[in-house]
Amino acid sequence: MRKPKATVSILEADEAAASLAAYIAEMAEEMAQLAERSELTMLAYFLNLARVEAEFRSRELAAPPPIRSRAGPA
């Protein structure tokens, strides 16, 4: 007999992904600073690129869904 799989709501999954993306952004920022101090310019550039992407995804996933109006055009 199979055990039922635990279900996670979409909201909970998005919150977890947003939290993870924020953490990745923090770590990428710290690593970019280390790379800059060591004059690893290209590596710092790519780490900052990863930071920006992670920050964007974190904000996107944490944002409430848009409210859809049922009213037609005015």
C-alpha positions in Angstrom: 0.0 0.0 0.0 1.4 3.4 -1.0 1.7 6.3 1.4 0.0 9.5 0.2 2.5 12.1 -1.0 2.7 15.3 1.1 1.3 18.1 -0.9 2.7 21.6 -0.8 0.6 24.5 -1.9 1.9 26.7 -4.7 2.1 29.6 -2.3 4.3 27.6 0.1 6.5 26.5 -2.8 6.8 30.1 -4.1 7.7 31.3 -0.6 10.4 28.7 -0.2 11.8 29.5 -3.7 11.8 33.2 -2.9 13.6 32.6 0.3 16.2 30.4 -1.4 16.7 33.0 -4.2 17.3 35.7 -1.6 19.9 33.5 0.1 21.6 32.9 -3.2 21.7 36.6 -3.8 23.3 37.2 -0.5 26.0 34.6 -1.1 26.6 35.7 -4.6 27.1 39.3 -3.3 29.7 38.1 -0.7 31.5 36.0 -3.3 31.5 38.9 -5.8 33.1 41.2 -3.2 35.8 38.5 -2.5 36.4 38.2 -6.3 36.7 42.0 -6.6 39.3 42.2 -3.8 41.3 39.5 -5.5 41.1 41.3 -8.8 39.1 38.5 -10.4 37.1 41.0 -12.5 35.3 38.6 -14.8 34.3 36.3 -11.9 33.0 39.3 -9.9 31.0 40.3 -13.0 29.3 36.9 -13.3 28.7 36.7 -9.6 27.0 40.1 -9.6 25.0 39.0 -12.6 23.8 35.9 -10.6 23.0 38.2 -7.7 20.8 40.5 -9.8 19.0 37.5 -11.3 18.5 35.9 -7.8 17.2 39.3 -6.4 14.8 39.6 -9.3 13.4 36.1 -8.9 13.1 36.5 -5.1 11.0 39.7 -5.5 9.0 38.1 -8.3 8.1 35.0 -6.3 7.4 36.9 -3.1 5.0 39.4 -4.8 1.3 38.8 -4.4 -0.5 37.5 -7.5 -2.1 40.3 -9.6 -5.8 41.0 -8.8 -7.9 40.3 -11.8 -11.0 42.4 -12.3 -14.2 40.7 -13.5 -15.5 44.0 -14.8 -15.3 44.6 -18.5 -13.6 47.6 -20.2 -15.1 51.0 -19.2 
